[in-house]
Amino acid sequence: MKKSERLNQELIYLSDKKVFHLKELEEHFAISERTALRDIADLEQLGLAFYTESGRNGGYHLTNSKLLLPIRFNTQEINSIVFPLQAIRGIS
C-alpha cells in the first residue's frame, strides 16, 4: 500500500475514534512503530488535531472530528499581524 493510500485509510479509521494508541495503528495497518510515528506526524500536518497524554490511560486524544486546514501567511501578512500586536503590547 502506498503511503498516501495508507494515510487516507488511517484518517478514515481514526474518524470514529476519540482516543487511539500507537499499537492500534501498528496492528491494524501492519506497520512498524517508527512508520506509525511518521504517519502520525504527517496526519498532524494534514490537519488532524490531537494531543498526547502519557500514563496508563494515555494515548492520542483527538480534539476535533474535522480536519484543520493549515493557514499559510506571506511575509507581508505576518508583518501586518505581528507589528500591531507588538504595538499593543508596548502600550499596555
DRENMI-414072 format. One record per atom (N, C-alpha, C): residue in one letter; atom name; x negated, y negated, z. Coordinates in steps of 0.02 Angstrom, whole numbers, plus 50000, padded with zeros to 5 digits. Atoms other than C-alpha are relative to their C-alpha. Layout:
REM residues N
['a'; 'CA'; [X; Y; Z]]
...
This chain:
REM residues 92
['m'; 'N'; [49958; 50059; 50000]]
['m'; 'CA'; [50000; 50000; 50000]]
['m'; 'C'; [49956; 49938; 50000]]
['k'; 'N'; [50038; 50062; 50003]]
['k'; 'CA'; [49934; 49829; 49954]]
['k'; 'C'; [50013; 49958; 50063]]
['k'; 'N'; [49995; 50041; 49940]]
['k'; 'CA'; [49904; 49703; 50092]]
['k'; 'C'; [50063; 49956; 49998]]
['s'; 'N'; [49941; 50044; 50005]]
['s'; 'CA'; [50039; 49584; 50028]]
['s'; 'C'; [50065; 50039; 50011]]
['e'; 'N'; [49941; 49958; 49990]]
['e'; 'CA'; [50166; 49726; 50024]]
['e'; 'C'; [50006; 50019; 50074]]
['r'; 'N'; [50000; 49981; 49929]]
['r'; 'CA'; [50116; 49780; 50200]]
['r'; 'C'; [50022; 49942; 50043]]
['l'; 'N'; [49980; 50059; 49961]]
['l'; 'CA'; [50132; 49603; 50268]]
['l'; 'C'; [50075; 49987; 49993]]
['n'; 'N'; [49929; 50009; 50011]]
['n'; 'CA'; [50304; 49589; 50190]]
['n'; 'C'; [50040; 50051; 50039]]
['q'; 'N'; [49966; 49947; 49962]]
['q'; 'CA'; [50356; 49755; 50266]]
['q'; 'C'; [49995; 49988; 50075]]
['e'; 'N'; [50007; 50015; 49928]]
['e'; 'CA'; [50287; 49701; 50435]]
['e'; 'C'; [50048; 49944; 50020]]
['l'; 'N'; [49952; 50053; 49985]]
['l'; 'CA'; [50391; 49542; 50427]]
['l'; 'C'; [50071; 50027; 50006]]
['i'; 'N'; [49934; 49969; 49997]]
['i'; 'CA'; [50546; 49645; 50392]]
['i'; 'C'; [50007; 50042; 50064]]
['y'; 'N'; [50000; 49957; 49940]]
['y'; 'CA'; [50501; 49768; 50531]]
['y'; 'C'; [50007; 49958; 50064]]
['l'; 'N'; [50000; 50042; 49939]]
['l'; 'CA'; [50473; 49628; 50658]]
['l'; 'C'; [50061; 49954; 50004]]
['s'; 'N'; [49943; 50046; 50000]]
['s'; 'CA'; [50629; 49530; 50609]]
['s'; 'C'; [50054; 50020; 50051]]
['d'; 'N'; [49950; 49977; 49952]]
['d'; 'CA'; [50737; 49637; 50726]]
['d'; 'C'; [49974; 50002; 50071]]
['k'; 'N'; [50030; 49992; 49934]]
['k'; 'CA'; [50618; 49630; 50873]]
['k'; 'C'; [49991; 49933; 50035]]
['k'; 'N'; [50016; 50058; 49959]]
['k'; 'CA'; [50594; 49507; 51015]]
['k'; 'C'; [49929; 50006; 50026]]
['v'; 'N'; [50066; 49986; 49974]]
['v'; 'CA'; [50435; 49589; 51080]]
['v'; 'C'; [49971; 50059; 49961]]
['f'; 'N'; [50031; 49942; 50031]]
['f'; 'CA'; [50311; 49704; 50994]]
['f'; 'C'; [49929; 50007; 50027]]
['h'; 'N'; [50068; 49984; 49977]]
['h'; 'CA'; [50146; 49787; 51037]]
['h'; 'C'; [49958; 50019; 49940]]
['l'; 'N'; [50047; 49985; 50053]]
['l'; 'CA'; [49993; 49812; 50931]]
['l'; 'C'; [50006; 50073; 49979]]
['k'; 'N'; [49995; 49928; 50015]]
['k'; 'CA'; [50011; 50002; 50944]]
['k'; 'C'; [50059; 50015; 49954]]
['e'; 'N'; [49942; 49988; 50042]]
['e'; 'CA'; [50183; 49991; 50864]]
['e'; 'C'; [49983; 49989; 49926]]
['l'; 'N'; [50020; 50013; 50069]]
['l'; 'CA'; [50111; 49911; 50707]]
['l'; 'C'; [49952; 50053; 49975]]
['e'; 'N'; [50049; 49949; 50019]]
['e'; 'CA'; [49966; 50034; 50705]]
['e'; 'C'; [50034; 50065; 49982]]
['e'; 'N'; [49967; 49936; 50012]]
['e'; 'CA'; [50080; 50185; 50716]]
['e'; 'C'; [50049; 49997; 49943]]
['h'; 'N'; [49948; 50005; 50051]]
['h'; 'CA'; [50221; 50125; 50606]]
['h'; 'C'; [49971; 49993; 49930]]
['f'; 'N'; [50029; 50012; 50066]]
['f'; 'CA'; [50108; 50069; 50463]]
['f'; 'C'; [49936; 50039; 49987]]
['a'; 'N'; [50060; 49958; 50006]]
['a'; 'CA'; [49965; 50193; 50492]]
['a'; 'C'; [49939; 49958; 49982]]
['i'; 'N'; [50057; 50044; 50010]]
['i'; 'CA'; [49834; 50056; 50506]]
['i'; 'C'; [49957; 50000; 50063]]
['s'; 'N'; [50045; 50002; 49942]]
['s'; 'CA'; [49685; 50031; 50620]]
['s'; 'C'; [50016; 49939; 50044]]
['e'; 'N'; [49990; 50056; 49954]]
['e'; 'CA'; [49682; 49914; 50769]]
['e'; 'C'; [49974; 49935; 49969]]
['r'; 'N'; [50030; 50060; 50031]]
['r'; 'CA'; [49568; 49792; 50676]]
['r'; 'C'; [50045; 49974; 49943]]
['t'; 'N'; [49955; 50020; 50055]]
['t'; 'CA'; [49685; 49790; 50524]]
['t'; 'C'; [50063; 49969; 50029]]
['a'; 'N'; [49940; 50028; 49968]]
['a'; 'CA'; [49835; 49760; 50638]]
['a'; 'C'; [49986; 49930; 50027]]
['l'; 'N'; [50018; 50067; 49975]]
['l'; 'CA'; [49745; 49613; 50720]]
['l'; 'C'; [49994; 49950; 49943]]
['r'; 'N'; [50006; 50044; 50059]]
['r'; 'CA'; [49703; 49539; 50549]]
['r'; 'C'; [50070; 49984; 49972]]
['d'; 'N'; [49933; 50010; 50026]]
['d'; 'CA'; [49883; 49564; 50494]]
['d'; 'C'; [50039; 49951; 50044]]
['i'; 'N'; [49965; 50046; 49954]]
['i'; 'CA'; [49949; 49475; 50649]]
['i'; 'C'; [49976; 49929; 49988]]
['a'; 'N'; [50026; 50067; 50014]]
['a'; 'CA'; [49834; 49328; 50613]]
['a'; 'C'; [50028; 49974; 49934]]
['d'; 'N'; [49972; 50020; 50065]]
['d'; 'CA'; [49895; 49325; 50432]]
['d'; 'C'; [50074; 49983; 50006]]
['l'; 'N'; [49929; 50013; 49990]]
['l'; 'CA'; [50077; 49335; 50488]]
['l'; 'C'; [50010; 49933; 50035]]
['e'; 'N'; [49996; 50065; 49966]]
['e'; 'CA'; [50047; 49187; 50602]]
['e'; 'C'; [49990; 49943; 49951]]
['q'; 'N'; [50012; 50052; 50051]]
['q'; 'CA'; [49978; 49086; 50457]]
['q'; 'C'; [50059; 49995; 49952]]
['l'; 'N'; [49941; 50002; 50044]]
['l'; 'CA'; [50132; 49134; 50356]]
['l'; 'C'; [50060; 49969; 50034]]
['g'; 'N'; [49946; 50035; 49965]]
['g'; 'CA'; [50241; 49056; 50491]]
['g'; 'C'; [50034; 50041; 50054]]
['l'; 'N'; [49970; 49960; 49947]]
['l'; 'CA'; [50281; 49196; 50614]]
['l'; 'C'; [49978; 49969; 50067]]
['a'; 'N'; [50014; 50034; 49937]]
['a'; 'CA'; [50294; 49107; 50782]]
['a'; 'C'; [50005; 50051; 50058]]
['f'; 'N'; [50000; 49955; 49943]]
['f'; 'CA'; [50244; 49208; 50935]]
['f'; 'C'; [49949; 49976; 50051]]
['y'; 'N'; [50051; 50011; 49949]]
['y'; 'CA'; [50147; 49201; 51097]]
['y'; 'C'; [49983; 50068; 50030]]
['t'; 'N'; [50021; 49937; 49971]]
['t'; 'CA'; [50050; 49337; 51185]]
['t'; 'C'; [50005; 49996; 50076]]
['e'; 'N'; [49996; 49994; 49927]]
['e'; 'CA'; [50073; 49396; 51362]]
['e'; 'C'; [49963; 50063; 50019]]
['s'; 'N'; [50040; 49942; 49980]]
['s'; 'CA'; [49949; 49510; 51447]]
['s'; 'C'; [50034; 50034; 50060]]
['g'; 'N'; [49973; 49963; 49943]]
['g'; 'CA'; [49985; 49639; 51580]]
['g'; 'C'; [50043; 50058; 49979]]
['r'; 'N'; [49960; 49940; 50011]]
['r'; 'CA'; [50097; 49789; 51598]]
['r'; 'C'; [50059; 49989; 49952]]
['n'; 'N'; [49942; 50015; 50044]]
['n'; 'CA'; [50248; 49709; 51514]]
['n'; 'C'; [49982; 49950; 49946]]
['g'; 'N'; [50023; 50049; 50050]]
['g'; 'CA'; [50144; 49605; 51395]]
['g'; 'C'; [50013; 50022; 49929]]
['g'; 'N'; [49993; 49986; 50071]]
['g'; 'CA'; [50135; 49605; 51208]]
['g'; 'C'; [50007; 49936; 49962]]
['y'; 'N'; [49988; 50058; 50042]]
['y'; 'CA'; [50177; 49488; 51068]]
['y'; 'C'; [50075; 49984; 50003]]
['h'; 'N'; [49931; 50022; 49993]]
['h'; 'CA'; [50337; 49391; 51103]]
['h'; 'C'; [50017; 49951; 49944]]
['l'; 'N'; [49979; 50043; 50055]]
['l'; 'CA'; [50424; 49317; 50952]]
['l'; 'C'; [50040; 49942; 50028]]
['t'; 'N'; [49966; 50059; 49973]]
['t'; 'CA'; [50482; 49140; 50988]]
['t'; 'C'; [50058; 49978; 49957]]
['n'; 'N'; [49948; 50023; 50044]]
['n'; 'CA'; [50595; 49117; 50839]]
['n'; 'C'; [50010; 50053; 49946]]
['s'; 'N'; [49988; 49950; 50052]]
['s'; 'CA'; [50679; 49232; 50715]]
['s'; 'C'; [49988; 49973; 49930]]
['k'; 'N'; [50013; 50030; 50065]]
['k'; 'CA'; [50649; 49109; 50573]]
['k'; 'C'; [49926; 49985; 49992]]
['l'; 'N'; [50070; 50016; 50014]]
['l'; 'CA'; [50482; 49083; 50491]]
['l'; 'C'; [49990; 49924; 50002]]
['l'; 'N'; [50017; 50071; 49999]]
['l'; 'CA'; [50400; 48915; 50524]]
['l'; 'C'; [49951; 49987; 49943]]
['l'; 'N'; [50044; 50015; 50057]]
['l'; 'CA'; [50325; 48842; 50367]]
['l'; 'C'; [49945; 49952; 50022]]
['p'; 'N'; [50054; 50046; 49981]]
['p'; 'CA'; [50155; 48762; 50387]]
['p'; 'C'; [50009; 49933; 49966]]
['i'; 'N'; [49995; 50068; 50026]]
['i'; 'CA'; [50151; 48575; 50363]]
['i'; 'C'; [49929; 49977; 49985]]
['r'; 'N'; [50066; 50024; 50020]]
['r'; 'CA'; [50004; 48504; 50269]]
['r'; 'C'; [50004; 49925; 49986]]
['f'; 'N'; [50003; 50072; 50009]]
['f'; 'CA'; [49958; 48320; 50277]]
['f'; 'C'; [49937; 49982; 49962]]
['n'; 'N'; [50060; 50026; 50031]]
['n'; 'CA'; [49839; 48224; 50167]]
['n'; 'C'; [49969; 49949; 50047]]
['t'; 'N'; [50037; 50046; 49956]]
['t'; 'CA'; [49713; 48102; 50242]]
['t'; 'C'; [50039; 49937; 50015]]
['q'; 'N'; [49961; 50061; 49989]]
['q'; 'CA'; [49824; 47950; 50219]]
['q'; 'C'; [50057; 50013; 50049]]
['e'; 'N'; [49945; 49983; 49955]]
['e'; 'CA'; [49969; 48036; 50307]]
['e'; 'C'; [49975; 50011; 50071]]
['i'; 'N'; [50029; 49989; 49934]]
['i'; 'CA'; [49858; 48090; 50451]]
['i'; 'C'; [49984; 49933; 50033]]
['n'; 'N'; [50016; 50066; 49974]]
['n'; 'CA'; [49795; 47912; 50472]]
['n'; 'C'; [50063; 49962; 50020]]
['s'; 'N'; [49937; 50034; 49984]]
['s'; 'CA'; [49974; 47848; 50469]]
['s'; 'C'; [50031; 50026; 50064]]
['i'; 'N'; [49974; 49972; 49938]]
['i'; 'CA'; [50014; 47961; 50616]]
['i'; 'C'; [49953; 49986; 50058]]
['v'; 'N'; [50049; 50003; 49945]]
['v'; 'CA'; [49854; 47956; 50720]]
['v'; 'C'; [49989; 49929; 50024]]
['f'; 'N'; [50016; 50068; 49979]]
['f'; 'CA'; [49815; 47770; 50721]]
['f'; 'C'; [50055; 49967; 50039]]
['p'; 'N'; [49947; 50030; 49958]]
['p'; 'CA'; [49987; 47712; 50781]]
['p'; 'C'; [50004; 50034; 50069]]
['l'; 'N'; [50000; 49966; 49934]]
['l'; 'CA'; [49981; 47845; 50919]]
['l'; 'C'; [49944; 49975; 50044]]
['q'; 'N'; [50056; 50027; 49960]]
['q'; 'CA'; [49810; 47782; 50974]]
['q'; 'C'; [50015; 49928; 50022]]
['a'; 'N'; [49982; 50069; 49982]]
['a'; 'CA'; [49875; 47602; 50972]]
['a'; 'C'; [50051; 50001; 50058]]
['i'; 'N'; [49950; 49995; 49947]]
['i'; 'CA'; [50024; 47652; 51080]]
['i'; 'C'; [49966; 50021; 50065]]
['r'; 'N'; [50036; 49977; 49941]]
['r'; 'CA'; [49908; 47743; 51200]]
['r'; 'C'; [49959; 49943; 50029]]
['g'; 'N'; [50039; 50057; 49976]]
['g'; 'CA'; [49798; 47587; 51210]]
['g'; 'C'; [50042; 49948; 50034]]
['i'; 'N'; [49954; 50049; 49970]]
['i'; 'CA'; [49947; 47477; 51251]]
['i'; 'C'; [50025; 50024; 50068]]
['s'; 'N'; [49972; 49973; 49937]]
['s'; 'CA'; [50010; 47593; 51388]]
['s'; 'C'; [49957; 49987; 50058]]
